[in-house]
Amino acid sequence: MRKRSDASAPLGFIRPAVRAMAGYTPGEQPQGGGFIKLNTNENPYAPSPRVREAIAACATDEIRLYPDPMADALRDAAAARYDLPRDHILAGNGSDELLAIVLRACTDAGDRVAYPTPTYSLYDVLVAIAGAEAVRVPFGPDFVLPPALTGADARVTIVCNPNAPSGTAIAVDELAELSEQVAGLLVVDEAYVDFADDSALRLVRACPNVLVLRSLSKSFSLAGMRVGLAFGAPAVIAELCKVKDSYNLSRVSIAAGAAALADHEATRAHVSQVRATRARLSGRLRDLGYEVPPSQANFVLARRPGCDQRAVYEALKRRRILVRYFATPELYDALRITVGTDAEVDALLAAMEEIEK
């Protein structure tokens, strides 16, 4: 009879790549109330009333049944909203799952995955899980697209656009040129694009190696539902479908996502408010001496080059205001601040002015 392994023994049954990697660290989720939460880029406004109605309508005995494996009601709503046929669309459990599906479908161990940095840190984690090689190409000044990205010889190239955590955006014409120069699939991660001036979605019809990802977490206020969409050539979508989980979205998520997509007016009103507050927040932070790149997202990056911002982050937290601090060599001198309501932003700015004294 084999002995049960000692809990203190090396975890030899875990893949070496997993043991060696650091997992993704999500933004802090406070357990108590009373916090102003400006650290995870959630929308400060409630979703469309149609979403609540759709969720309530799901509370039937049919919840015992599996959901539609292809989430066709959601894909049809997306097709109508974005003027693309259903076969150009894949639904995912948030755009994070869609990123994982892409690497599962496109990369073998040792294959290269390239992206400009600093960017969404989950990319590093997903590449490590896949056993692939991350090619981290530093952004140029003002977060311009680095020319070296085209020479990375990568199976997958990812551009977060607008970029997290800078909020800056690459022109769609530049992305079209990039799609012609990269060796493999170009993934344009547009989680924040509804707050921006332009989108790469029009490249999907013209560029067969472009996949555009969207999230309903941000502009549609559905972070708790975990709904994402991938748009690409039908042949690419069909291959990705082979490696997705069978029932990757719940009945509730499908219904909520479809309802949110159908109510464009509610989303547009909230986006307009966030953009206006973003402009005011950026201006006031610059008045306080921070460098703030022009953001096209629902957050801003406030930076004091060479000056560690941990103390400011901790002082804000003591005042029950959460912002995102990255303890990395690239971003130790910056805070990423979600655009909240006007009242939340006013409270943040008042606290920062007090800390400055």
URRASUL-V185546 format. One record per backbone hydrogen bond with DSSP energy under -1.0 kcal/mol. CO is the residue of the C=O (numbers start at 1). NH is the residue of the N-H. Records with the same first field share a line. If there is no record, write none. Layout:
# URRASUL-V185546
CO = NH, NH
This chain:
# URRASUL-V185546
6 = 9
10 = 12
11 = 14
15 = 19
16 = 20
36 = 322
38 = 338
48 = 51
49 = 53
50 = 54
51 = 55
52 = 56
53 = 57
56 = 59
58 = 60
60 = 63
61 = 64
62 = 65
68 = 71
71 = 75
72 = 76
73 = 77
74 = 78
75 = 79
76 = 80
77 = 81
78 = 82
79 = 83, 84
85 = 88
86 = 89
88 = 232
90 = 230
92 = 94, 228
94 = 98
95 = 99
96 = 100
97 = 101
98 = 102
99 = 103
100 = 104
101 = 105
102 = 106
103 = 107
108 = 111
111 = 133
112 = 155, 156
113 = 135
114 = 158
115 = 137
117 = 139
120 = 123
121 = 125
122 = 126
123 = 127
124 = 128
125 = 129
126 = 130
127 = 132
128 = 131
131 = 110
133 = 113
135 = 115
137 = 117
140 = 143
141 = 144
144 = 140
146 = 149
147 = 150
148 = 151
149 = 152
155 = 185
156 = 114
157 = 187
159 = 189
163 = 167
167 = 296
168 = 163
171 = 175
172 = 176
173 = 177
174 = 178
175 = 179
178 = 181, 182
185 = 157
186 = 211
187 = 159
188 = 213
189 = 161
190 = 193
192 = 195
193 = 196
200 = 203
201 = 204
203 = 207
207 = 210
209 = 186
211 = 188
212 = 231
213 = 190
214 = 229
216 = 222
218 = 221
222 = 225, 226
227 = 216
228 = 92
229 = 214
230 = 90
231 = 212
233 = 237
234 = 238
235 = 239
236 = 240
237 = 241
240 = 243
250 = 254
251 = 255
252 = 256
253 = 257
254 = 258
255 = 259
256 = 260
257 = 261
258 = 262
260 = 263
263 = 267
264 = 268
265 = 269
266 = 270
267 = 271
268 = 272
269 = 273
270 = 274
271 = 275
272 = 276
273 = 277
274 = 278
275 = 279
276 = 280
277 = 281
278 = 282
279 = 283
280 = 284
281 = 285
282 = 286
283 = 287
284 = 288
285 = 290
286 = 289
291 = 303
298 = 339
300 = 337
302 = 335
303 = 291
304 = 307
309 = 313
310 = 314
311 = 315
312 = 316
313 = 317
314 = 318
316 = 321
317 = 320
320 = 36
322 = 38
324 = 336
326 = 328
328 = 332
331 = 334
332 = 309
333 = 304
335 = 302
336 = 324
337 = 300
341 = 345
342 = 346
343 = 347
344 = 348
345 = 349
346 = 350
347 = 351
348 = 352
349 = 353
350 = 354
351 = 355
352 = 356
